[in-house]
Amino acid sequence: HAATPAPIFLAQGTADEVVVPAATRALVQRLCHAGDTVELRSYRGAGHFDIPEVASADMIGWTGDRLAGRRPRSTCQP
């Protein structure tokens, strides 16, 4: 995997049984190791199919920030 120039936003429900949180954390770790800018946000009690509703405001805000030229935050550890 080569780092992408675009930042990545990931929304994860803590009660997701389709894509379990551990799998998402492992993906984030691999992406960060490759040099990607990743922001992972977790949503307490949300299941897989709840994410579009519970995370939509954050996703829209995050996208708006990118379009406005604001630098993305990263949950990657240095």
TIMI-2910 file (N, C-alpha, C, CB; in pm, 1 decimal, decimal comma, always signed):
<rs>
+----------+----------+----------+----------+----------+----------+----------+----------+----------+----------+----------+----------+------+
!      n_x !      n_y !      n_z !     ca_x !     ca_y !     ca_z !      c_x !      c_y !      c_z !     cb_x !     cb_y !     cb_z ! resn !
+----------+----------+----------+----------+----------+----------+----------+----------+----------+----------+----------+----------+------+
!    +84,0 !   -118,1 !     +0,0 !     +0,0 !     +0,0 !     +0,0 !    +88,0 !   +123,8 !     +0,0 !    -95,3 !     +0,1 !   +121,1 !  His !
!    +58,3 !   +213,1 !    -88,8 !   +124,6 !   +343,4 !    -90,9 !    +27,3 !   +446,5 !    -36,4 !   +172,2 !   +381,6 !   -235,3 !  Ala !
!    +80,4 !   +542,2 !    +35,1 !     -4,2 !   +646,6 !    +92,7 !    -77,8 !   +722,5 !    -16,5 !    +79,5 !   +743,4 !   +177,0 !  Ala !
!   -199,0 !   +760,0 !    +13,1 !   -278,8 !   +839,7 !    -79,2 !   -265,1 !   +986,9 !    -40,9 !   -428,6 !   +794,8 !    -77,6 !  Thr !
!   -269,2 !  +1077,6 !   -137,2 !   -259,7 !  +1219,1 !   -101,7 !   -387,9 !  +1272,3 !    -36,1 !   -228,0 !  +1300,8 !   -225,7 !  Pro !
!   -496,6 !  +1197,8 !    -48,8 !   -623,8 !  +1241,3 !     +9,7 !   -636,1 !  +1190,6 !   +152,5 !   -742,9 !  +1191,7 !    -75,1 !  Ala !
!   -685,1 !  +1274,6 !   +244,4 !   -707,7 !  +1227,6 !   +380,8 !   -825,0 !  +1129,6 !   +383,9 !   -734,0 !  +1346,7 !   +476,0 !  Pro !
!   -829,1 !  +1049,0 !   +489,7 !   -930,0 !   +943,8 !   +502,1 !  -1007,3 !   +964,1 !   +631,4 !   -864,8 !   +802,6 !   +498,5 !  Ile !
!  -1140,2 !   +959,5 !   +621,8 !  -1228,9 !   +965,7 !   +738,3 !  -1294,5 !   +828,9 !   +752,8 !  -1337,2 !  +1080,1 !   +723,5 !  Phe !
!  -1284,3 !   +769,6 !   +871,2 !  -1349,4 !   +642,4 !   +898,3 !  -1441,2 !   +657,8 !  +1018,0 !  -1245,5 !   +530,8 !   +922,8 !  Leu !
!  -1564,9 !   +612,5 !  +1002,6 !  -1663,8 !   +614,3 !  +1110,4 !  -1690,4 !   +470,2 !  +1151,7 !  -1796,5 !   +686,2 !  +1065,9 !  Ala !
!  -1679,3 !   +442,3 !  +1281,4 !  -1694,8 !   +305,7 !  +1331,7 !  -1791,4 !   +303,2 !  +1448,8 !  -1558,9 !   +247,2 !  +1373,6 !  Gln !
!  -1892,7 !   +220,3 !  +1437,9 !  -1982,3 !   +198,7 !  +1550,7 !  -1921,1 !    +99,2 !  +1647,2 !  -2119,5 !   +149,7 !  +1502,9 !  Gly !
!  -1929,2 !   +127,0 !  +1775,8 !  -1869,6 !    +36,5 !  +1874,0 !  -1946,9 !    -94,6 !  +1885,9 !  -1862,7 !   +104,4 !  +2009,7 !  Thr !
!  -2071,1 !    -96,6 !  +1837,7 !  -2151,5 !   -218,8 !  +1842,7 !  -2163,6 !   -283,8 !  +1704,9 !  -2290,6 !   -188,1 !  +1898,2 !  Ala !
!  -2077,2 !   -246,2 !  +1612,5 !  -2081,7 !   -301,8 !  +1476,6 !  -2039,9 !   -448,4 !  +1479,9 !  -1989,8 !   -221,0 !  +1380,3 !  Asp !
!  -2126,8 !   -534,3 !  +1430,1 !  -2096,5 !   -676,8 !  +1423,3 !  -2065,1 !   -721,5 !  +1281,1 !  -2212,7 !   -757,3 !  +1478,2 !  Glu !
!  -2076,3 !   -630,3 !  +1183,5 !  -2043,1 !   -661,3 !  +1044,9 !  -1895,7 !   -630,4 !  +1020,7 !  -2133,3 !   -581,3 !   +946,7 !  Val !
!  -1856,1 !   -508,5 !  +1051,4 !  -1715,2 !   -469,4 !  +1047,0 !  -1676,9 !   -438,7 !  +1191,4 !  -1689,5 !   -344,2 !   +949,9 !  Val !
!  -1618,1 !   -535,0 !  +1256,9 !  -1590,8 !   -521,0 !  +1400,2 !  -1485,6 !   -412,9 !  +1424,1 !  -1543,8 !   -655,4 !  +1460,1 !  Val !
!  -1497,8 !   -340,5 !  +1535,9 !  -1404,0 !   -232,3 !  +1564,8 !  -1257,5 !   -273,6 !  +1558,7 !  -1433,0 !   -176,7 !  +1699,6 !  Pro !
!  -1225,2 !   -394,9 !  +1600,4 !  -1084,5 !   -439,4 !  +1596,5 !  -1032,1 !   -442,2 !  +1453,0 !  -1070,2 !   -579,6 !  +1660,5 !  Ala !
!  -1116,1 !   -480,2 !  +1358,3 !  -1075,0 !   -482,5 !  +1217,9 !  -1048,8 !   -341,1 !  +1166,9 !  -1182,3 !   -550,9 !  +1131,5 !  Ala !
!  -1132,1 !   -247,5 !  +1206,7 !  -1113,4 !   -108,9 !  +1164,4 !   -987,2 !    -51,2 !  +1226,5 !  -1235,4 !    -23,5 !  +1202,4 !  Thr !
!   -963,5 !    -80,6 !  +1353,2 !   -840,4 !    -32,2 !  +1417,8 !   -716,6 !    -89,5 !  +1348,7 !   -839,5 !    -69,9 !  +1567,8 !  Arg !
!   -723,0 !   -215,8 !  +1308,8 !   -609,9 !   -276,9 !  +1237,0 !   -588,7 !   -208,2 !  +1102,1 !   -633,9 !   -428,8 !  +1216,3 !  Ala !
!   -697,0 !   -176,1 !  +1032,8 !   -686,6 !   -104,5 !   +905,9 !   -623,7 !    +32,3 !   +927,4 !   -824,8 !    -90,1 !   +840,1 !  Leu !
!   -669,7 !   +103,8 !  +1028,5 !   -615,1 !   +236,4 !  +1058,2 !   -465,4 !   +225,1 !  +1085,6 !   -688,1 !   +300,6 !  +1179,4 !  Val !
!   -426,7 !   +125,8 !  +1160,4 !   -285,2 !   +106,7 !  +1190,5 !   -204,2 !    +85,5 !  +1062,2 !   -266,6 !    -12,7 !  +1285,5 !  Gln !
!   -255,1 !     +3,9 !   +970,7 !   -184,8 !    -19,5 !   +844,0 !   -178,9 !   +107,5 !   +760,1 !   -253,3 !   -131,5 !   +764,6 !  Arg !
!   -289,7 !   +180,5 !   +753,3 !   -292,7 !   +304,6 !   +675,8 !   -195,1 !   +407,5 !   +733,5 !   -435,3 !   +362,5 !   +672,9 !  Leu !
!   -194,9 !   +420,0 !   +865,2 !   -103,4 !   +513,8 !   +930,1 !    +41,2 !   +474,6 !   +903,6 !   -130,0 !   +519,5 !  +1081,3 !  Cys !
!    +70,6 !   +347,1 !   +913,5 !   +206,4 !   +297,5 !   +888,5 !   +251,0 !   +329,2 !   +745,4 !   +213,5 !   +145,6 !   +913,8 !  His !
!   +156,5 !   +328,9 !   +651,8 !   +187,7 !   +359,4 !   +511,9 !   +202,3 !   +509,6 !   +487,6 !    +79,3 !   +303,0 !   +420,8 !  Ala !
!   +166,4 !   +591,3 !   +588,0 !   +181,5 !   +735,2 !   +573,6 !    +54,2 !   +810,9 !   +540,7 !   +280,3 !   +762,4 !   +469,8 !  Gly !
!    -59,8 !   +741,6 !   +545,7 !   -187,1 !   +809,4 !   +519,6 !   -225,5 !   +899,5 !   +636,4 !   -298,3 !   +706,7 !   +493,4 !  Asp !
!   -306,2 !  +1000,0 !   +607,3 !   -367,3 !  +1084,3 !   +709,7 !   -506,7 !  +1027,7 !   +733,3 !   -371,9 !  +1237,5 !   +666,5 !  Thr !
!   -529,0 !   +975,5 !   +853,0 !   -653,3 !   +905,1 !   +883,4 !   -716,6 !   +964,2 !  +1007,9 !   -628,0 !   +754,0 !   +902,1 !  Val !
!   -845,0 !   +990,8 !  +1000,9 !   -920,3 !  +1029,2 !  +1119,5 !  -1025,7 !   +922,4 !  +1143,6 !   -985,2 !  +1170,9 !  +1103,4 !  Glu !
!  -1012,9 !   +853,8 !  +1256,1 !  -1109,6 !   +752,2 !  +1296,9 !  -1197,2 !   +810,8 !  +1405,6 !  -1039,0 !   +622,5 !  +1346,2 !  Leu !
!  -1327,8 !   +804,1 !  +1383,0 !  -1422,9 !   +845,6 !  +1485,8 !  -1510,4 !   +726,2 !  +1521,3 !  -1509,8 !   +966,4 !  +1437,7 !  Arg !
!  -1521,6 !   +703,4 !  +1650,2 !  -1603,8 !   +592,6 !  +1699,5 !  -1734,6 !   +646,9 !  +1755,1 !  -1528,2 !   +511,3 !  +1808,0 !  Ser !
!  -1840,0 !   +569,1 !  +1734,9 !  -1973,9 !   +609,1 !  +1777,8 !  -2027,5 !   +503,0 !  +1872,4 !  -2069,6 !   +628,6 !  +1655,7 !  Tyr !
!  -2034,9 !   +540,5 !  +1999,4 !  -2072,5 !   +450,0 !  +2107,3 !  -2212,0 !   +391,7 !  +2084,8 !  -2066,8 !   +522,7 !  +2241,6 !  Arg !
!  -2217,8 !   +258,9 !  +2087,5 !  -2344,3 !   +188,3 !  +2077,6 !  -2399,9 !   +175,2 !  +1937,3 !  -2443,1 !   +255,5 !  +2161,0 !  Gly !
!  -2335,3 !   +235,1 !  +1839,4 !  -2386,2 !   +231,2 !  +1701,6 !  -2347,0 !   +100,1 !  +1634,3 !  -2332,6 !   +351,3 !  +1620,0 !  Ala !
!  -2443,2 !    +43,5 !  +1562,6 !  -2417,4 !    -75,6 !  +1482,8 !  -2381,0 !    -37,0 !  +1341,0 !  -2538,7 !   -168,5 !  +1483,1 !  Gly !
!  -2356,7 !   -136,4 !  +1259,7 !  -2311,9 !   -114,8 !  +1122,1 !  -2409,3 !    -27,3 !  +1042,1 !  -2293,8 !   -248,7 !  +1052,1 !  His !
!  -2536,7 !    -54,8 !  +1054,9 !  -2634,9 !    +16,4 !   +973,8 !  -2680,8 !   +146,8 !  +1037,7 !  -2754,0 !    -72,0 !   +948,7 !  Phe !
!  -2631,3 !   +177,7 !  +1157,6 !  -2661,9 !   +304,3 !  +1224,5 !  -2567,5 !   +416,5 !  +1182,0 !  -2655,2 !   +286,3 !  +1375,1 !  Asp !
!  -2450,3 !   +380,2 !  +1130,9 !  -2346,0 !   +478,6 !  +1103,3 !  -2390,8 !   +591,8 !  +1011,1 !  -2227,8 !   +410,1 !  +1043,0 !  Ile !
!  -2460,3 !   +565,3 !   +899,9 !  -2498,9 !   +678,7 !   +815,1 !  -2579,2 !   +785,2 !   +890,3 !  -2579,7 !   +629,0 !   +697,1 !  Pro !
!  -2664,6 !   +742,7 !   +981,0 !  -2745,9 !   +838,6 !  +1055,8 !  -2665,5 !   +907,7 !  +1165,8 !  -2867,0 !   +768,6 !  +1116,5 !  Glu !
!  -2592,9 !   +830,2 !  +1245,1 !  -2525,1 !   +889,4 !  +1360,9 !  -2399,1 !   +967,1 !  +1323,9 !  -2489,5 !   +781,4 !  +1459,7 !  Val !
!  -2338,0 !   +934,3 !  +1211,5 !  -2212,6 !   +999,8 !  +1174,3 !  -2228,9 !  +1101,6 !  +1061,9 !  -2111,8 !   +896,3 !  +1133,2 !  Ala !
!  -2347,7 !  +1117,3 !  +1008,2 !  -2364,9 !  +1202,2 !   +889,5 !  -2322,3 !  +1346,8 !   +912,7 !  -2509,1 !  +1199,4 !   +845,2 !  Ser !
!  -2356,2 !  +1403,5 !  +1027,0 !  -2317,4 !  +1542,4 !  +1052,2 !  -2165,7 !  +1555,9 !  +1056,8 !  -2379,2 !  +1592,8 !  +1183,8 !  Ala !
!  -2098,6 !  +1458,8 !  +1119,5 !  -1952,6 !  +1461,9 !  +1124,9 !  -1892,4 !  +1443,8 !   +986,1 !  -1900,1 !  +1353,3 !  +1219,6 !  Asp !
!  -1948,5 !  +1353,3 !   +906,7 !  -1896,7 !  +1330,4 !   +771,4 !  -1912,9 !  +1454,8 !   +685,3 !  -1968,2 !  +1211,5 !   +705,7 !  Met !
!  -2027,3 !  +1519,0 !   +695,3 !  -2052,3 !  +1640,7 !   +617,4 !  -1958,5 !  +1752,4 !   +663,8 !  -2200,8 !  +1685,2 !   +630,9 !  Ile !
!  -1943,5 !  +1767,3 !   +794,3 !  -1852,7 !  +1869,4 !   +847,7 !  -1708,3 !  +1845,0 !   +806,6 !  -1862,3 !  +1873,8 !   +998,9 !  Gly !
!  -1666,1 !  +1717,6 !   +813,7 !  -1529,8 !  +1681,3 !   +775,5 !  -1505,9 !  +1713,7 !   +627,3 !  -1503,9 !  +1530,7 !   +803,1 !  Trp !
!  -1601,2 !  +1678,5 !   +542,8 !  -1589,5 !  +1705,5 !   +399,5 !  -1587,8 !  +1856,2 !   +372,9 !  -1705,4 !  +1639,1 !   +322,4 !  Thr !
!  -1674,2 !  +1930,1 !   +441,8 !  -1675,6 !  +2075,4 !   +427,8 !  -1543,6 !  +2138,5 !   +466,8 !  -1785,9 !  +2134,3 !   +511,0 !  Gly !
!  -1483,1 !  +2087,5 !   +574,2 !  -1352,2 !  +2137,4 !   +615,5 !  -1247,1 !  +2113,8 !   +507,9 !  -1309,0 !  +2071,2 !   +745,8 !  Asp !
!  -1250,1 !  +1997,2 !   +443,1 !  -1153,4 !  +1969,1 !   +337,2 !  -1176,2 !  +2063,9 !   +219,9 !  -1163,8 !  +1821,7 !   +290,8 !  Arg !
!  -1302,0 !  +2084,5 !   +182,1 !  -1332,6 !  +2173,1 !    +69,9 !  -1295,6 !  +2317,7 !   +100,3 !  -1480,3 !  +2164,0 !    +34,6 !  Leu !
!  -1299,3 !  +2353,2 !   +228,5 !  -1262,2 !  +2489,0 !   +269,4 !  -1111,5 !  +2504,3 !   +285,4 !  -1331,7 !  +2525,4 !   +400,1 !  Ala !
!  -1036,5 !  +2395,8 !   +264,1 !   -892,0 !  +2402,4 !   +271,7 !   -834,5 !  +2384,8 !   +411,0 !   -847,0 !  +2530,3 !   +217,7 !  Gly !
!   -917,7 !  +2350,1 !   +508,2 !   -867,4 !  +2327,5 !   +642,8 !   -793,9 !  +2193,8 !   +649,2 !   -982,6 !  +2331,2 !   +745,5 !  Arg !
!   -684,2 !  +2191,9 !   +720,2 !   -601,6 !  +2071,6 !   +730,5 !   -676,0 !  +1964,6 !   +811,8 !   -463,8 !  +2104,7 !   +796,3 !  Arg !
!   -666,9 !  +1840,8 !   +768,0 !   -732,3 !  +1732,6 !   +841,3 !   -655,9 !  +1696,5 !   +967,5 !   -746,7 !  +1609,9 !   +752,7 !  Pro !
!   -731,0 !  +1652,9 !  +1068,2 !   -667,8 !  +1596,3 !  +1187,5 !   -636,1 !  +1451,4 !  +1156,5 !   -759,8 !  +1609,1 !  +1314,9 !  Arg !
!   -546,2 !  +1395,5 !  +1232,5 !   -511,7 !  +1255,6 !  +1212,9 !   -510,9 !  +1184,4 !  +1347,9 !   -374,4 !  +1241,9 !  +1142,6 !  Ser !
!   -565,1 !  +1064,2 !  +1350,6 !   -558,2 !   +983,7 !  +1471,5 !   -433,0 !   +895,8 !  +1469,8 !   -684,6 !   +897,1 !  +1486,0 !  Thr !
!   -351,0 !   +909,9 !  +1366,6 !   -226,3 !   +834,0 !  +1359,2 !   -129,2 !   +887,6 !  +1465,0 !   -163,4 !   +842,9 !  +1215,9 !  Cys !
!    -61,1 !   +795,3 !  +1529,4 !    +39,1 !   +832,5 !  +1628,4 !   +173,0 !   +852,9 !  +1557,7 !    +50,8 !   +724,0 !  +1739,9 !  Gln !
!   +247,1 !   +955,7 !  +1597,7 !   +376,6 !   +981,0 !  +1531,6 !   +477,4 !   +870,0 !  +1558,5 !   +434,4 !  +1114,6 !  +1578,1 !  Pro !
+----------+----------+----------+----------+----------+----------+----------+----------+----------+----------+----------+----------+------+
</rs>
